[in-house]
């Protein structure tokens, strides 16, 4: 599954979630997925270097 699809599915799940604990878990997973996508995008654009500094 593509990361973008996973993010879309999490957004849909978040809209449907009623339980506060479930909502928080989905929000955290969504935040992590968005951060991962941001890193991948930055690496592809050359904005950051994926190699460790040492």
C-alpha positions as CSV (number, residue, x, y, z in Angstrom):
1,X,0.0,0.0,0.0
2,X,1.3,3.4,-0.9
3,X,1.9,5.8,2.0
4,X,-0.5,8.3,0.5
5,X,-3.3,5.7,0.4
6,X,-2.5,4.8,4.0
7,X,-2.8,8.5,5.0
8,X,-6.2,8.8,3.2
9,X,-7.5,5.7,5.0
10,X,-6.3,7.0,8.3
11,X,-8.2,10.3,7.6
12,X,-11.3,8.3,6.9
13,X,-10.9,6.2,10.0
14,X,-10.4,9.4,12.1
15,X,-13.7,10.8,10.8
16,X,-15.6,7.7,11.8
17,X,-13.9,7.1,15.2
18,X,-16.1,7.8,18.2
19,X,-13.9,6.5,21.1
20,X,-11.4,9.1,22.3
21,X,-8.7,6.5,22.8
22,X,-9.2,5.2,19.3
23,X,-9.2,8.7,17.9
24,X,-5.9,9.5,19.6
25,X,-4.3,6.3,18.3
26,X,-5.3,7.2,14.8
27,X,-4.1,10.8,15.2
28,X,-0.7,9.5,16.3
29,X,-0.5,7.0,13.4
30,X,-1.6,9.8,11.0
31,X,1.0,12.2,12.3
32,X,3.8,9.6,11.9
33,X,2.7,8.7,8.4
34,X,2.6,12.4,7.4
35,X,6.1,12.9,8.9
36,X,7.4,9.8,7.0
37,X,6.0,11.2,3.7
38,X,7.6,14.6,4.4
39,X,11.0,13.0,4.9
40,X,10.6,10.9,1.7
41,X,9.6,13.9,-0.3
42,X,12.5,16.0,1.1
43,X,15.0,13.2,0.3
44,X,13.6,13.0,-3.3
45,X,13.8,16.7,-3.8
46,X,17.4,16.8,-2.4
47,X,16.3,19.1,0.5
48,X,17.9,16.7,3.1
49,X,20.6,14.1,3.0
50,X,19.5,10.6,3.9
51,X,23.0,9.5,4.8
52,X,24.2,9.7,8.4
53,X,26.7,12.6,9.1
54,X,29.5,10.3,10.1
